[in-house]
């Protein structure tokens, strides 16, 4: 199964998580401005990462437009989600999961902070679902 990680990061937390996932799955991770939607769609599993922004929404300048174009073109590809947050209760992830719908492989991985703050049990379940 061909896999790709596409993410946006502001403080570096989501990038740390993306790199950890990429290392454990043996796939490439790209910042959202480093890859096209069409190249992303060449993969069977698309792993998207974005932190909670503002009032628990996706980053609006780069990531949201990329995601909107991807969502309009996606076919049978499976999708997994992850991101970091520093406030709130994960509403942005629940909303994002609902948008992805039936393409979603597993519950999104949310981390309050960077890679060192990952819950080991939740991470293990997330990675197992993506192998």
Number of C-alpha atoms within 10 A of each C-alpha: 7 9 23 23 25 26 26 24 20 11 12 15 22 25 25 17 26 28 17 14 22 18 12 11 15 12 13 14 23 19 16 22 12 9 14 14 17 12 9 21 18 13 16 16 23 24 25 22 28 28 30 21 16 11 10 18 17 23 17 12 8 14 20 16 13 17 17 11 13 16 13 8 11 17 11 10 16 19 24 23 24 23 28 29 21 14 13 11 12 21 13 21 25 12 13 16 20 10 12 16 10 11 17 20 20 17 16 23 21 26 23 19 20 18 19 12 13 17 13 10 8 15 16 11 13 20 15 11 12 18 11
